[in-house]
Amino acid sequence: MSDPVKTQLILSGTSVLIALITAYFAYRAKVVAEHTEQNTNHLKDELVAAVSKERYAAGQKEQKENPS
């Protein structure tokens, strides 16, 4: 094999390796993003429930203090 052919094969192999590494990190980023989204959605649901209970309790207290 001539030197230009060897050089081109090395460059091609390097390009393939870089593409595989990039694909791996893109996949990992997607997994981390999905996990983070699930965690934050869970926290949002807990926050909505806590605020709802607090507002209900405040309404019940106000109703007892000021019956109409």
C-alpha positions, 0 to 999 in steps of 0.5 A: 500500500502506498503512503497516501492510501495508508494515510486515508485509511487512518483518517477514515478510521479516525473519523469513524471512531470520532463518530462512534464516540459522539453517538455514545455521548449523545445517547448518554446525554439523552438518558440523563435528560430523560432521567432529570425530566422524570425527577423534576416532573415528580417534584412538580407533582409534589409541589402542586399537591402541597400547595393544593392542600395548603390552600384547602386548609387555609380556606377551611380555616377562613370559613370557620373564622368567618361563617357566612 
